[in-house]
Amino acid sequence: MRKLILLFVLMPLLSIGQMTELEVRKFANTASEQEIVMRSSDMLQQNFLVHADILVDKLISLKPDNANYNYRKGYIAMFSRGDHLGAIKYFKKATIGVKKNYDMYSHKETGAPFDVYYYLGKCYHINDELSMAREFYNLFLANSNKNSPNIQNSQLGLSQCDVAEREFRNPKSAIVKNVGNIINGPGPDYAPVVSLDGNSIYFTSRRKWDDRLETQFRDPMLYDYPEDIYVSYADFEGDWTEPVRLEFCVDSLNEATISVSSDERRIYVYEDLTGGGDIYCSDLQGNDRFGEIAKVRYNEVNTEYWETHCTMTPDGENMYFTSDRPGGYGGRDIYRIVKLPNGEWSKAQNMGPDINTPYDEDSPFIAVNNKTLYYSSNGDKSMGGFDVFVTFRDDQNTWATPTNLGFPINSTGDDIFYTTTVDGLRGYLSSFRKGGYGEKDIYEIQNDYLGNYPISSLKGQFLMIDGTPVPNNVSVKIRCTNCTVEGDKEINPRIKSKSMFFAVLKRCKDYEVDFYQGTELLKTAKIVTLCNNDNQEVNVKEYLGQYAFVGTVADDKTLEYLKGATVSLLDPETDQLIESFTMDANGAFTSDLLKDNIPGDRVAFNVKVENEDYLTQTFKLDTVLGRFGTLKVDYLITKMEIGVDIGAVFYLKPIYFDVNKSNIREDAAIELDKIVKIMNENPAVRIELGSHTDCRASKAYNKSLSSRRATSSAKYIKSRINDPKRIYGKGYGESKLVNDCECEGSVVSDCSDEEHQANRRTEFKIVK
C-alpha cells in the first residue's frame, strides 16, 4: 500500500535489467570499482535497494571511510530496513566529506551530498533525539540547494520536533503494548482492523506463505513479499490465535486491509491492479469464506488517481475514503459520500481544511456513534511521520478542530490505521517505533478517555449443547418495534469467529430479536435500550440441541445390568415424584427431561432406585450442567442377602454414646433416622442391630454396656417403623474385634485410639 520512496538524487537514469541476487554478488566480486559505483547508482535511482546493498557493501570493504559509500549505506539502511539507528552510524561518517557538487556516478567521488544532514535529522527524530534532529535539520536548511525537495521536509521536521517535545512533556493516560509475535513478525505487519466486539483482528502482512518459493513474487526493489490479508481470532482467554490468510489473496498480487463491516460480512481491500490503487470489497459467502474481490460500485470513489482507504458507518449510510485526486488541499485528502433517500450515493465531498491539510491524511475510521472520526496525518501537527488525530461531529453536523491523540499513542515514527472496539476504549494501530519485531508492528491501545458514549449494542453467540460446531444455517433477525425508518436487520454469525454476532442498536428503542435455525424460529428475545448516558451491552447466548439424560442400574458386586429396575426422580425439597423410568433390556434409561436446560443450569434430584430382591437405595444428584450434551448417571445397588451390613451399603456414620451411657444422642439420632427410612423403603428386610465395644474394660462390663446400647438403639427404630419385630438389638461386647487390639488379662495393647475406635461400632446386618 505504498508508492516508491523519494529518489536518491535527481540524475539521469541508466537502464538496468533485473538481476538475481546471485548475479549481483558475482558482479560485485568481478567488476571494477567504477563499474560497481555506476551499477549501484542505477539501482539506488530505481529503488532496487536490496541488491544495491550488496554492491555498496563491496565498496565499503574497499574504502571503509569513504563518505560517498557510507552515505549510500546509510540511505539503504534507512529506507530498505527502517534501521534508523544503524543508518546514523553511516550517515555520521558521510558528514565528514559533505560537499555541494556531489557526483554519485563517479568512483572518484569521496564526498556526500548535503541531503545527508536531512537524513541524519530524520533518523535522530525517529529515535526521539530531538535536539540532534533539530541540529541536522537546520544544517541542511543552511547548506542545501534551495530547490531541494527536502527543504520542505526539513521545515516540517522542525515543526514536528516542537510537537513531539510538547507531547513528551504532557503524556496521555493510555497504555500502548505490542500485540506480540503471534501476529507481528520480522516483516511488516500493519493496517489492523479490529471487530467491534474485539474478538477478531484483520491485518496486512508481508510474510512468506508456507508453500511460496523463497524468491517467487518478491518485490525486486525492497525484496518484500506481496501484501496479504490475515485474520486472527481471540481465544477464550483473550489471546490472539495463529493468523489465517483470507481466501481471496493471490500470492503474486498486493491485497491490503482497509476496513470491515460491523457484522464482519464485508471486507474492504486496497488493490493496485490498475496501477493507481483502488478500493475493492469482498463479501462473505455461504461457506463462511470470502469471495473474490471486486471494485466498490459507489460513484465517485475509485478514479484514475490514488484511493487508499475507506470506512463505512455501521448503519451503511456514510462512507469516508481517502484520495489524492485533484481539487484537494494537498497530498491525500479525506472525502465523504452519503446514501441518499433513493438509495443512490451522493457526490464525493472533501472534508474541508480543518481536517485536510497541505500534507497527507489517510486511514479514516468512523466510530459506531457516527460522531467520532479517527484518521492519520503527517502534517505540522504531527510528532513525526503520521500521527493519529480525532475529531468529533456535533448535532449541527460540524466537525470540531482535530486533536492529536498525543504520546504515548503517537510516536515520532508513522502511527496509522487506528480502529477501535465498540466502546472506543480499546484500539489498534500500526506503528514504526522502537522495540518492535519488524519494520512495522501492530499495537494495542488502552485508554480511559476516548469512549464512545452512549452506546447500546447486542453481543451474542450461537452454541451447541454438545460442543460440536454450529451449523451454517443459523441467523438472527432484529426488529425495532418503535422505530420510524429502520427495518428488520438480519445477522448471520461468523462460524469461524466462534459463531458470534454483533449489532449496534438505537438508543431508547424497543427491539425483538428472533433466533433462527434455517427457517425454524427457535425463540424471540425482547430488548429495551437505555435512554440515559450509560453505555449498554446486551449479551445473549442461544444454545442449539438439547441435553440427553441417560443412566444405568447394575448389581454392585457382579456389575450385571438390571433389566426392569425402576429409577424415580424426587424433588429434593418435597420428596414429590417428578418422573420415573424402567430400565430396558440393557439396564439403561434415556429421558428428554432436561431438553429445555442449558449449560450452567443446576440439576438437583433425590434418585430412588428399586428392583426386586435388591435394597431400595436413594442417591443424591446435584450438579451443574456443562458443555457435554449428555448427563449420564450410573447406579450400583445391593442385593438383599443375609449378612449384608446396611450401614456399610448406605455409608452411615458411627453411632456414638457418651461414656458409660446408652441413651441416644442427637448425632446418633440422625444416623438412626436414616435406618428408619431405609427400613420403611425395604419392608421385607429384618435387621439385627449389633453393638460392639473395644477391649478396654472387663468382658462382662462390655457385654452389658453393648447390650444396653443395642437395645436403646433398636427401641428408637422400632417406634418409627411399621413392624417393630423387623429389628432387634444385640450386644456383642468385645467378642468380635475387627483387629488385633486385645487387652484382657495380662495382655497389654499398644493400639492407638483410632484402632480401638474401629471396634466401637454398630452394625445393621440383614438376618432375613
BELBEL-V466328 format. One record per backbone hydrogen bond with DSSP energy under -1.0 kcal/mol. NH is the residue of the N-H (numbers start at 1). CO is the residue of the C=O. Records with the same first field share a line. If there is no record, write none. Layout:
NH = CO, CO
//
This chain:
24 = 20
25 = 21
26 = 22
27 = 23
28 = 24
29 = 25
31 = 27
36 = 32
37 = 33
38 = 34
39 = 35
40 = 36
41 = 37
42 = 38
43 = 39
44 = 40
45 = 41
46 = 42
47 = 44
48 = 43
49 = 47
50 = 221
52 = 48
53 = 49
55 = 51
56 = 52
57 = 53
58 = 54
59 = 55
60 = 56
61 = 57
62 = 58
63 = 59
66 = 63
67 = 110
70 = 66
71 = 67
72 = 68
73 = 69
74 = 70
75 = 71
76 = 72
77 = 73
78 = 74
79 = 75
80 = 76
83 = 77
84 = 82
87 = 83
88 = 84
91 = 87
92 = 88
93 = 89
94 = 90
95 = 91
96 = 93
97 = 94
98 = 95
99 = 112
102 = 100
106 = 103
109 = 106
112 = 97
116 = 113
117 = 114
119 = 115
120 = 116
121 = 117
122 = 118
123 = 119
124 = 120
125 = 121
126 = 122
127 = 123
128 = 125
129 = 124
130 = 128
133 = 129
134 = 130
135 = 131
136 = 132
137 = 133
138 = 134
139 = 135
140 = 136
141 = 137
142 = 138
143 = 139
144 = 140
148 = 145
151 = 148
154 = 150
155 = 151
156 = 152
157 = 153
158 = 154
159 = 155
160 = 156
161 = 157
162 = 158
163 = 159
164 = 160
165 = 161
166 = 162
167 = 163
168 = 164
169 = 165
172 = 407
174 = 172
175 = 446
177 = 444
179 = 442
184 = 180
189 = 440
190 = 204
193 = 202
195 = 200
198 = 195
201 = 232
202 = 193
203 = 230
204 = 190
205 = 228
206 = 188
212 = 209
218 = 215
219 = 224
223 = 219
228 = 205
230 = 203
231 = 244
232 = 201
234 = 199
235 = 239
238 = 235
241 = 233
244 = 231
246 = 229
249 = 246
253 = 250
255 = 227
256 = 270
258 = 268
259 = 268
261 = 266
264 = 261
267 = 282
268 = 259
269 = 280
270 = 256
271 = 278
275 = 272
278 = 271
280 = 269
281 = 294
282 = 267
284 = 265
285 = 289
288 = 285
291 = 283
294 = 281
296 = 279
301 = 298
307 = 277
311 = 320
313 = 318
316 = 313
319 = 337
320 = 311
321 = 335
322 = 309
323 = 333
324 = 306
333 = 323
335 = 321
336 = 349
337 = 319
339 = 317
340 = 344
343 = 340
346 = 338
349 = 336
351 = 334
355 = 352
356 = 352
361 = 332
362 = 376
365 = 374
367 = 372
370 = 367
373 = 391
374 = 365
375 = 389
376 = 362
377 = 387
378 = 360
382 = 379
387 = 377
389 = 375
390 = 403
391 = 373
393 = 371
394 = 398
397 = 394
400 = 392
403 = 390
405 = 388
410 = 406
415 = 386
416 = 430
419 = 428
421 = 426
422 = 196
424 = 421
427 = 445
428 = 419
429 = 443
430 = 416
431 = 441
432 = 414
441 = 431
443 = 429
444 = 177
445 = 427
446 = 175
447 = 425
452 = 423
457 = 536
458 = 503
459 = 538
460 = 501
461 = 540
462 = 499
463 = 542
465 = 544
467 = 464
475 = 516
476 = 491
477 = 514
478 = 489
479 = 512
481 = 510
489 = 478
491 = 476
494 = 500
499 = 494
500 = 497
501 = 460
503 = 458
505 = 456
508 = 530
511 = 527
512 = 479
513 = 525
514 = 477
515 = 523
516 = 475
517 = 520
518 = 473
520 = 517
522 = 515
525 = 513
527 = 511
529 = 509
536 = 455
538 = 457
540 = 459
542 = 461
544 = 463
548 = 629
549 = 591
550 = 631
551 = 589
552 = 633
553 = 587
554 = 635
555 = 560
556 = 637
559 = 555
562 = 553
564 = 583
565 = 562
566 = 610
567 = 581
568 = 608
569 = 579
570 = 606
571 = 576
575 = 571
578 = 569
579 = 569
581 = 567
583 = 565
584 = 588
587 = 584
589 = 551
591 = 549
595 = 592
597 = 594
600 = 625
601 = 598
603 = 623
605 = 621
606 = 570
607 = 619
608 = 568
609 = 617
610 = 566
614 = 611
615 = 638
617 = 609
619 = 607
621 = 605
623 = 603
625 = 601
628 = 626
631 = 548
633 = 550
635 = 552
637 = 554
640 = 613
643 = 766
644 = 641
646 = 764
649 = 645
650 = 646
652 = 647
661 = 658
669 = 665
670 = 666
671 = 667
672 = 668
673 = 669
675 = 671
676 = 672
677 = 673
678 = 674
679 = 675
680 = 676
681 = 677
682 = 678
685 = 682
687 = 726
688 = 765
689 = 728
690 = 763
691 = 730
692 = 761
693 = 733
697 = 695
702 = 698
703 = 699
704 = 700
705 = 701
706 = 702
707 = 703
708 = 704
709 = 705
710 = 706
711 = 707
712 = 708
713 = 709
714 = 710
715 = 711
716 = 712
717 = 713
718 = 714
719 = 715
720 = 717
726 = 723
727 = 724
728 = 687
730 = 689
732 = 691
735 = 732
747 = 744
756 = 752
757 = 753
758 = 754
759 = 756
761 = 759
763 = 690
765 = 688
766 = 644
767 = 686
768 = 686
//
